[in-house]
């Protein structure tokens, strides 16, 4: 296996299955032992159907099997281990006198894991480079551990905007565009403020340190008058027109707009017809 050019993938799960029908699609069923015997685990005489050991190398779950142990029902399960799941037919069960337990760890946390599991009959047959886990119902379990390699996976493209390419002086770190962290909105400043900030942002070397957030839509647009007003502004104001302006004092204004309210007083003194008859 180490000489193969294909990547050595680790085992990610171990389970029991009644048959190929109950075995999940991503699992491989161990139907034969290394010495050519059916690997059907049975509990004893008269059992109609047994069960098989199966394993998976699907890395989509992000976990790998770092170790496997076979313990008896009197042993306490080691810390960090768990019993393997069972994909059995209805009313079927697994022998509990001995149990298979595994240790699951994240794939990124280890560099070595269980690479293969095999079975032999209870004989003197030895498997090179494999470690014996123990016997169970007439079979001997073997496993091989080693360094594994995962197939290359396409990384999602991250959309980012390098703000240094948009600024004048390429200063400041790039700000990635993220839905949860939107970039701050550029402040709106007038042409006068933009001109003042341009003067203030000049450093000693004469370079402009304004970034893209100091630019508005009106920057760079020259301020000029409309042509019809340029002809009037270019001509000189005649002094004769200024002579017609009469400057009035406060007293002149009061005399011009003085109102005696005589009409209102006469109307107030006018008697009603009924009142004049009584008098």
Order of alpha helices (4+ residues) and beta strands (2+ residues): beta-beta-beta-beta-beta-beta-beta-beta-beta-beta-alpha-alpha-alpha-alpha-alpha-alpha
